[in-house]
Amino acid sequence: MRIVVVSAGLSVPSSTRLLGDRLASAAVAAAGADPADVRVVELRDLAVEIAHTFTNGFPGPALSEAFDAVSGADGLIVVTPVFSASYSGLFKSFFDALSVSDPEALTGTPVLIAATGGTARHSLVLDHALRPLFSYLRAVVVPTGVYAASEDWGAEGLNARIGRAAAELVALTGVTPPATGAVPRQIPEKDSFQDVTPFAERLAALRPGG
């Protein structure tokens, strides 16, 4: 399974990249895949070529390689920092350039959306900005999006959201997770409800001398 992470983080180190790495690790664990199958696309390194694409009309070599990786992914993880209650301009420009280069690049591709921000108030960016964008690009967006505010790092709940979203991404790729070795639940051969005592008989037993 080929997993591609698109990270629009600008700083080094970046909480956006960190969230992308954790989501990718969870997806690898859920699928039983090889970590070597994960490719990370850092948009910070492609900013100049992305800008030139809109003036030259074609992507440079590094950007073209990133487009090929994204369009060939079995599962895509996209992570952006929040700017003005939406995705970053660099993030949007990358996917605009991709759709111009190949309008069908993301059609049918499972996409896990994620974002980072300083406050939980911006968590709606997942459903108000990211989900509509990738629906427009005809990708298949997983039900659970992951937003990480500053206070979420190290707090309860983030790991659970990461694990749930990663499992949903893997399920949409069609990859069958490895067997866990768990013992299947045993189904009784006889239904305990087959031998039901009639109500009249139970009522008679409650009467004096019954």
Backbone as CSV, one residue per row, in Angstrom:
resi,resn,N_x,N_y,N_z,CA_x,CA_y,CA_z,C_x,C_y,C_z
1,MET,0.843,-1.192,0.000,0.000,0.000,0.000,0.881,1.245,0.000
2,ARG,0.614,2.158,-0.907,1.381,3.394,-1.000,0.626,4.530,-0.310
3,ILE,1.214,5.065,0.748,0.627,6.174,1.489,1.459,7.418,1.219
4,VAL,0.798,8.502,0.847,1.486,9.770,0.619,0.944,10.793,1.591
5,VAL,1.856,11.470,2.278,1.500,12.537,3.211,1.861,13.869,2.563
6,VAL,0.900,14.768,2.469,1.161,16.123,1.981,1.103,17.057,3.178
7,SER,2.240,17.641,3.516,2.344,18.519,4.676,2.612,19.944,4.238
8,ALA,1.770,20.869,4.714,1.937,22.281,4.354,2.557,23.085,5.487
9,GLY,3.217,22.415,6.421,3.878,23.121,7.514,5.009,24.004,7.005
10,LEU,5.206,25.121,7.668,6.217,26.072,7.220,7.445,26.124,8.128
11,SER,7.275,25.798,9.392,8.379,25.894,10.337,9.126,24.565,10.436
12,VAL,10.315,24.628,11.056,11.114,23.433,11.302,11.591,23.477,12.758
13,PRO,11.153,22.565,13.624,10.202,21.481,13.354,8.785,22.025,13.199
14,SER,7.926,21.192,12.653,6.564,21.613,12.345,5.562,20.686,13.006
15,SER,4.595,21.254,13.728,3.532,20.429,14.315,2.669,19.814,13.215
16,THR,2.577,20.491,12.071,1.825,19.954,10.936,2.492,18.691,10.406
17,ARG,3.793,18.719,10.246,4.536,17.530,9.808,4.445,16.434,10.867
18,LEU,4.522,16.810,12.135,4.432,15.823,13.202,3.094,15.101,13.168
19,LEU,2.013,15.838,12.965,0.696,15.206,12.884,0.619,14.285,11.672
20,GLY,1.166,14.721,10.552,1.179,13.869,9.359,1.947,12.578,9.590
21,ASP,3.084,12.670,10.274,3.882,11.475,10.556,3.131,10.507,11.469
22,ARG,2.438,11.049,12.468,1.698,10.182,13.386,0.517,9.508,12.688
23,LEU,-0.133,10.218,11.801,-1.230,9.619,11.035,-0.709,8.527,10.098
24,ALA,0.430,8.779,9.477,1.007,7.777,8.581,1.422,6.532,9.348
25,SER,2.024,6.712,10.525,2.434,5.566,11.342,1.224,4.743,11.762
26,ALA,0.137,5.426,12.110,-1.085,4.717,12.508,-1.674,3.955,11.333
27,ALA,-1.608,4.528,10.128,-2.125,3.844,8.941,-1.277,2.625,8.603
28,VAL,0.035,2.752,8.732,0.929,1.614,8.485,0.630,0.490,9.468
29,ALA,0.427,0.857,10.741,0.118,-0.149,11.756,-1.222,-0.825,11.478
30,ALA,-2.212,-0.038,11.033,-3.536,-0.590,10.767,-3.533,-1.527,9.569
31,ALA,-2.699,-1.229,8.589,-2.666,-2.027,7.364,-1.652,-3.154,7.410
32,GLY,-0.741,-3.110,8.389,0.333,-4.086,8.413,1.292,-3.871,7.255
33,ALA,1.412,-2.614,6.836,2.241,-2.299,5.671,3.684,-2.037,6.093
34,ASP,4.533,-1.848,5.105,5.934,-1.523,5.327,6.056,-0.006,5.433
35,PRO,6.724,0.512,6.491,6.893,1.970,6.603,7.566,2.596,5.395
36,ALA,8.318,1.787,4.638,8.986,2.314,3.449,7.996,2.708,2.369
37,ASP,6.747,2.273,2.502,5.725,2.614,1.516,5.142,4.004,1.735
38,VAL,5.641,4.730,2.741,5.148,6.076,3.039,6.058,7.111,2.388
39,ARG,5.450,8.038,1.668,6.185,9.135,1.040,5.633,10.449,1.591
40,VAL,6.512,11.344,2.028,6.098,12.642,2.552,6.455,13.731,1.545
41,VAL,5.462,14.545,1.207,5.664,15.688,0.314,5.604,16.959,1.158
42,GLU,6.727,17.627,1.311,6.800,18.882,2.068,6.577,20.038,1.093
43,LEU,5.437,20.693,1.210,5.127,21.778,0.283,6.054,22.975,0.460
44,ARG,6.614,23.134,1.638,7.558,24.231,1.881,8.712,24.175,0.884
45,ASP,9.159,22.962,0.578,10.291,22.795,-0.346,9.894,22.998,-1.803
46,LEU,8.593,23.025,-2.072,8.116,23.141,-3.458,7.484,24.496,-3.752
47,ALA,7.579,25.429,-2.801,6.859,26.698,-2.922,7.222,27.457,-4.200
48,VAL,8.493,27.496,-4.530,8.916,28.255,-5.719,8.379,27.601,-6.992
49,GLU,8.477,26.291,-7.090,7.977,25.615,-8.288,6.458,25.711,-8.394
50,ILE,5.773,25.706,-7.248,4.323,25.872,-7.281,3.973,27.244,-7.855
51,ALA,4.672,28.281,-7.412,4.416,29.632,-7.920,4.720,29.716,-9.412
52,HIS,5.825,29.108,-9.853,6.201,29.153,-11.267,5.195,28.410,-12.143
53,THR,4.534,27.420,-11.566,3.549,26.659,-12.352,2.449,27.561,-12.879
54,PHE,2.042,28.550,-12.086,0.943,29.433,-12.494,1.395,30.470,-13.522
55,THR,2.702,30.685,-13.616,3.196,31.649,-14.612,3.748,30.957,-15.853
56,ASN,4.351,29.779,-15.663,4.932,29.060,-16.798,3.937,28.121,-17.475
57,GLY,2.974,27.658,-16.691,1.986,26.760,-17.259,2.321,25.292,-17.145
58,PHE,3.476,24.965,-16.545,3.821,23.554,-16.365,4.666,23.410,-15.101
59,PRO,4.575,22.241,-14.440,5.332,22.049,-13.193,6.804,21.761,-13.449
60,GLY,7.643,22.169,-12.487,9.058,21.830,-12.540,9.266,20.368,-12.188
61,PRO,10.510,19.886,-12.268,10.777,18.452,-12.052,10.395,17.954,-10.659
62,ALA,10.717,18.698,-9.612,10.388,18.254,-8.255,8.883,18.253,-8.027
63,LEU,8.207,19.278,-8.522,6.759,19.356,-8.369,6.066,18.280,-9.195
64,SER,6.576,18.018,-10.382,6.012,16.966,-11.226,6.131,15.605,-10.550
65,GLU,7.256,15.366,-9.885,7.442,14.115,-9.157,6.452,14.019,-7.997
66,ALA,6.217,15.146,-7.312,5.246,15.152,-6.218,3.843,14.876,-6.734
67,PHE,3.506,15.460,-7.888,2.193,15.200,-8.497,2.027,13.709,-8.797
68,ASP,3.073,13.091,-9.339,3.008,11.665,-9.666,2.795,10.829,-8.411
69,ALA,3.483,11.210,-7.329,3.340,10.467,-6.070,1.926,10.580,-5.528
70,VAL,1.375,11.780,-5.555,0.033,12.011,-5.015,-1.014,11.287,-5.857
71,SER,-0.918,11.410,-7.168,-1.916,10.786,-8.039,-1.813,9.266,-8.031
72,GLY,-0.656,8.727,-7.667,-0.476,7.283,-7.639,-0.659,6.671,-6.264
73,ALA,-1.059,7.472,-5.285,-1.197,6.979,-3.912,-2.428,6.093,-3.762
74,ASP,-2.297,5.065,-2.938,-3.464,4.265,-2.554,-4.267,4.984,-1.472
75,GLY,-3.567,5.730,-0.635,-4.204,6.520,0.406,-3.436,7.809,0.606
76,LEU,-4.150,8.912,0.746,-3.531,10.229,0.849,-3.868,10.852,2.199
77,ILE,-2.839,11.370,2.876,-3.015,12.100,4.135,-2.597,13.538,3.886
78,VAL,-3.506,14.474,4.100,-3.203,15.883,3.844,-3.322,16.653,5.154
79,VAL,-2.307,17.471,5.442,-2.277,18.214,6.700,-1.872,19.652,6.426
80,THR,-2.649,20.584,6.948,-2.363,21.999,6.752,-2.469,22.753,8.064
81,PRO,-1.626,23.776,8.254,-1.874,24.685,9.376,-3.056,25.577,9.024
82,VAL,-3.718,26.104,10.032,-4.872,26.968,9.802,-4.412,28.406,9.653
83,PHE,-4.858,29.051,8.584,-4.620,30.477,8.361,-5.952,31.139,8.063
84,SER,-6.304,32.162,8.847,-7.566,32.895,8.631,-8.752,31.934,8.557
85,ALA,-8.779,30.981,9.479,-9.883,30.017,9.622,-10.039,29.109,8.404
86,SER,-8.963,28.923,7.637,-9.035,28.042,6.473,-7.671,27.392,6.262
87,TYR,-7.542,26.629,5.169,-6.249,26.042,4.841,-5.296,27.130,4.374
88,SER,-4.010,26.809,4.362,-3.014,27.799,3.956,-3.039,28.010,2.448
89,GLY,-2.529,29.167,2.005,-2.470,29.461,0.579,-1.563,28.500,-0.163
90,LEU,-0.468,28.091,0.470,0.450,27.143,-0.162,-0.236,25.795,-0.384
91,PHE,-1.003,25.362,0.610,-1.745,24.105,0.513,-2.735,24.165,-0.647
92,LYS,-3.522,25.224,-0.713,-4.520,25.367,-1.769,-3.853,25.481,-3.136
93,SER,-2.748,26.209,-3.218,-2.062,26.386,-4.500,-1.534,25.062,-5.043
94,PHE,-1.045,24.208,-4.151,-0.546,22.907,-4.596,-1.657,22.097,-5.249
95,PHE,-2.815,22.033,-4.600,-3.891,21.219,-5.157,-4.563,21.904,-6.347
96,ASP,-4.513,23.231,-6.402,-4.974,23.917,-7.608,-4.086,23.549,-8.790
97,ALA,-2.769,23.600,-8.568,-1.830,23.264,-9.647,-1.962,21.803,-10.057
98,LEU,-2.198,20.928,-9.084,-2.379,19.511,-9.398,-3.608,19.294,-10.264
99,SER,-4.703,19.961,-9.911,-5.943,19.770,-10.670,-5.841,20.353,-12.075
100,VAL,-5.027,21.397,-12.246,-4.799,21.939,-13.587,-3.962,20.965,-14.409
101,SER,-2.953,20.375,-13.766,-2.091,19.425,-14.462,-2.840,18.151,-14.836
102,ASP,-3.689,17.669,-13.908,-4.455,16.449,-14.148,-5.773,16.549,-13.386
103,PRO,-6.857,16.932,-14.050,-8.141,17.113,-13.371,-8.665,15.845,-12.690
104,GLU,-8.192,14.669,-13.110,-8.660,13.412,-12.531,-7.671,12.822,-11.528
105,ALA,-6.689,13.602,-11.111,-5.605,13.068,-10.287,-6.091,12.435,-8.992
106,LEU,-7.120,13.005,-8.370,-7.582,12.515,-7.069,-8.923,11.792,-7.141
107,THR,-9.437,11.589,-8.318,-10.736,10.930,-8.445,-10.708,9.536,-7.827
108,GLY,-11.563,9.320,-6.835,-11.656,8.025,-6.182,-10.578,7.728,-5.160
109,THR,-9.654,8.663,-4.931,-8.560,8.426,-3.984,-9.037,8.648,-2.547
110,PRO,-8.819,7.700,-1.654,-9.154,7.914,-0.240,-8.240,8.982,0.367
111,VAL,-8.838,9.961,1.020,-8.076,11.074,1.583,-8.449,11.272,3.044
112,LEU,-7.427,11.333,3.886,-7.606,11.652,5.302,-7.227,13.114,5.481
113,ILE,-8.168,13.938,5.947,-7.908,15.368,6.113,-7.523,15.666,7.556
114,ALA,-6.554,16.563,7.733,-6.090,16.919,9.072,-5.585,18.359,9.060
115,ALA,-5.582,18.973,10.234,-5.133,20.364,10.339,-4.593,20.623,11.742
116,THR,-3.750,21.634,11.847,-3.207,22.055,13.135,-3.486,23.535,13.326
117,GLY,-3.631,23.925,14.584,-3.888,25.326,14.881,-3.607,25.629,16.340
118,GLY,-3.639,26.906,16.666,-3.324,27.317,18.027,-4.470,27.164,18.996
119,THR,-5.684,27.072,18.487,-6.851,26.986,19.352,-7.879,26.024,18.770
120,ALA,-8.647,25.413,19.658,-9.674,24.463,19.221,-10.809,25.147,18.473
121,ARG,-10.885,26.466,18.552,-11.976,27.189,17.875,-11.913,27.030,16.363
122,HIS,-10.747,26.669,15.834,-10.599,26.548,14.381,-10.826,25.117,13.878
123,SER,-11.298,24.234,14.735,-11.446,22.832,14.330,-12.457,22.643,13.200
124,LEU,-13.379,23.601,13.050,-14.378,23.478,11.985,-13.778,23.618,10.585
125,VAL,-12.482,23.974,10.521,-11.831,24.070,9.216,-11.903,22.738,8.466
126,LEU,-11.965,21.647,9.208,-12.023,20.329,8.564,-13.266,20.185,7.705
127,ASP,-14.414,20.577,8.260,-15.679,20.378,7.545,-16.084,21.577,6.695
128,HIS,-15.606,22.763,7.035,-16.009,23.958,6.290,-15.068,24.280,5.129
129,ALA,-13.839,23.756,5.161,-12.879,24.087,4.110,-12.275,22.848,3.454
130,LEU,-11.679,21.975,4.252,-10.974,20.833,3.674,-11.901,19.806,3.029
131,ARG,-12.954,19.440,3.723,-13.847,18.421,3.170,-14.487,18.870,1.846
132,PRO,-15.001,20.101,1.744,-15.553,20.546,0.452,-14.505,20.580,-0.670
133,LEU,-13.274,20.957,-0.326,-12.225,21.023,-1.348,-11.988,19.662,-1.975
134,PHE,-11.839,18.636,-1.147,-11.514,17.316,-1.694,-12.737,16.603,-2.253
135,SER,-13.905,16.989,-1.793,-15.113,16.482,-2.449,-15.214,17.047,-3.855
136,TYR,-14.865,18.313,-4.018,-14.861,18.941,-5.343,-13.862,18.247,-6.269
137,LEU,-12.722,17.809,-5.701,-11.712,17.120,-6.500,-12.055,15.648,-6.711
138,ARG,-13.245,15.239,-6.251,-13.787,13.893,-6.427,-12.979,12.823,-5.700
139,ALA,-12.323,13.238,-4.613,-11.663,12.266,-3.746,-12.697,11.674,-2.791
140,VAL,-12.335,10.585,-2.138,-13.202,9.960,-1.144,-12.641,10.315,0.233
141,VAL,-13.305,11.219,0.923,-12.795,11.733,2.197,-13.252,10.823,3.337
142,VAL,-12.319,10.411,4.184,-12.675,9.517,5.293,-13.580,10.271,6.270
143,PRO,-14.470,9.559,6.963,-15.428,10.227,7.857,-14.784,11.030,8.974
144,THR,-13.682,10.518,9.542,-13.048,11.185,10.683,-11.900,12.060,10.223
145,GLY,-12.010,13.361,10.471,-10.901,14.272,10.260,-10.182,14.485,11.585
146,VAL,-8.936,14.903,11.535,-8.149,15.081,12.760,-7.654,16.525,12.842
147,TYR,-8.070,17.199,13.898,-7.585,18.557,14.165,-6.802,18.526,15.464
148,ALA,-5.630,19.128,15.476,-4.793,19.179,16.675,-4.486,20.625,17.026
149,ALA,-5.086,21.087,18.114,-4.755,22.402,18.650,-3.521,22.272,19.539
150,SER,-2.980,23.403,19.955,-1.760,23.373,20.768,-1.940,22.547,22.027
151,GLU,-3.129,22.659,22.651,-3.352,21.946,23.911,-3.634,20.457,23.717
152,ASP,-3.813,20.023,22.467,-4.112,18.608,22.220,-2.886,17.716,22.301
153,TRP,-1.692,18.284,22.095,-0.491,17.466,22.095,-0.223,16.959,23.505
154,GLY,-0.196,15.660,23.636,0.015,15.043,24.932,-1.248,14.859,25.743
155,ALA,-2.379,15.347,25.243,-3.646,15.214,25.963,-4.387,13.975,25.485
156,GLU,-5.335,13.525,26.300,-6.135,12.377,25.925,-7.055,12.737,24.753
157,GLY,-7.298,11.794,23.919,-8.243,11.988,22.814,-7.583,12.069,21.456
158,LEU,-6.410,12.691,21.360,-5.772,12.849,20.052,-5.369,11.504,19.471
159,ASN,-4.770,10.648,20.285,-4.354,9.336,19.789,-5.544,8.526,19.293
160,ALA,-6.666,8.623,20.002,-7.857,7.876,19.589,-8.365,8.373,18.244
161,ARG,-8.375,9.688,18.038,-8.829,10.240,16.753,-7.881,9.841,15.622
162,ILE,-6.589,9.867,15.913,-5.600,9.468,14.909,-5.802,8.007,14.511
163,GLY,-5.975,7.147,15.503,-6.160,5.730,15.217,-7.431,5.446,14.444
164,ARG,-8.522,6.126,14.814,-9.797,5.906,14.126,-9.722,6.387,12.687
165,ALA,-9.158,7.563,12.468,-9.061,8.102,11.109,-8.157,7.241,10.238
166,ALA,-7.043,6.776,10.792,-6.118,5.933,10.030,-6.775,4.615,9.644
167,ALA,-7.532,4.035,10.562,-8.222,2.776,10.262,-9.257,2.978,9.163
168,GLU,-9.943,4.115,9.170,-10.928,4.407,8.121,-10.239,4.578,6.768
169,LEU,-9.069,5.212,6.767,-8.329,5.378,5.515,-7.934,4.028,4.944
170,VAL,-7.397,3.169,5.796,-6.975,1.839,5.350,-8.168,1.054,4.815
171,ALA,-9.308,1.162,5.494,-10.502,0.443,5.048,-10.926,0.886,3.654
172,LEU,-10.798,2.173,3.366,-11.201,2.686,2.057,-10.225,2.282,0.947
173,THR,-8.978,1.988,1.305,-8.018,1.559,0.280,-8.273,0.128,-0.151
174,GLY,-9.040,-0.621,0.654,-9.307,-2.013,0.320,-8.246,-2.968,0.803
175,VAL,-7.247,-2.464,1.534,-6.202,-3.330,2.075,-6.760,-4.100,3.255
176,THR,-6.539,-5.415,3.284,-7.018,-6.256,4.376,-5.974,-6.283,5.484
177,PRO,-6.322,-5.786,6.694,-5.361,-5.812,7.793,-4.985,-7.240,8.151
178,PRO,-3.765,-7.447,8.688,-3.345,-8.794,9.062,-4.175,-9.336,10.206
179,ALA,-4.249,-10.672,10.277,-4.997,-11.298,11.367,-4.345,-10.972,12.696
180,THR,-5.155,-10.712,13.702,-4.637,-10.328,15.019,-4.442,-11.526,15.922
181,GLY,-4.952,-12.697,15.527,-4.828,-13.871,16.368,-5.887,-13.948,17.449
182,ALA,-6.847,-13.052,17.395,-7.895,-13.052,18.400,-8.806,-14.268,18.217
183,VAL,-9.273,-14.795,19.309,-10.177,-15.941,19.264,-11.572,-15.457,18.899
184,PRO,-12.192,-16.009,17.861,-13.522,-15.554,17.467,-14.549,-15.835,18.546
185,ARG,-15.552,-15.000,18.613,-16.604,-15.158,19.605,-17.379,-16.434,19.317
186,GLN,-17.617,-17.214,20.352,-18.327,-18.467,20.207,-19.832,-18.233,20.237
187,ILE,-20.528,-18.786,19.262,-21.982,-18.676,19.196,-22.599,-19.936,19.796
188,PRO,-23.451,-19.812,20.810,-24.062,-21.010,21.398,-24.847,-21.785,20.350
189,GLU,-24.743,-23.125,20.432,-25.487,-23.951,19.490,-26.990,-23.845,19.727
190,LYS,-27.375,-23.620,20.976,-28.788,-23.559,21.311,-29.131,-22.170,21.799
191,ASP,-30.148,-21.595,21.241,-30.605,-20.276,21.651,-31.284,-20.376,23.014
192,SER,-30.795,-19.592,23.978,-31.350,-19.661,25.325,-32.798,-19.198,25.374
193,PHE,-33.259,-18.507,24.340,-34.639,-18.014,24.320,-35.615,-19.045,23.728
194,GLN,-35.076,-20.212,23.318,-35.966,-21.210,22.748,-36.873,-21.835,23.809
195,ASP,-36.337,-22.003,25.029,-37.123,-22.605,26.110,-37.699,-21.489,26.969
196,VAL,-38.836,-20.991,26.569,-39.492,-19.897,27.277,-40.659,-20.447,28.087
197,THR,-40.677,-20.143,29.396,-41.779,-20.575,30.252,-42.993,-19.706,29.984
198,PRO,-44.153,-20.287,29.689,-45.355,-19.488,29.426,-45.688,-18.574,30.611
199,PHE,-46.212,-17.401,30.273,-46.515,-16.417,31.319,-47.536,-16.958,32.323
200,ALA,-48.561,-17.688,31.856,-49.592,-18.229,32.759,-48.961,-19.180,33.775
201,GLU,-47.983,-19.960,33.344,-47.312,-20.884,34.247,-46.500,-20.141,35.301
202,ARG,-45.826,-19.051,34.871,-45.072,-18.247,35.835,-46.012,-17.584,36.839
203,LEU,-47.165,-17.103,36.338,-48.122,-16.435,37.221,-48.692,-17.411,38.237
204,ALA,-48.990,-18.654,37.807,-49.527,-19.659,38.711,-48.542,-19.987,39.813
205,ALA,-47.254,-19.933,39.489,-46.240,-20.266,40.488,-46.167,-19.226,41.588
206,LEU,-46.669,-18.025,41.309,-46.623,-16.954,42.303,-47.805,-16.983,43.250
207,ARG,-48.848,-17.731,42.903,-50.033,-17.798,43.756,-49.772,-18.642,44.994
208,PRO,-50.426,-18.321,46.084,-50.263,-19.137,47.312,-50.635,-20.583,47.033
209,GLY,-49.792,-21.483,47.431,-50.057,-22.906,47.227,-49.755,-23.343,45.813
210,GLY,-49.251,-22.403,44.964,-48.986,-22.752,43.584,-47.690,-23.489,43.415
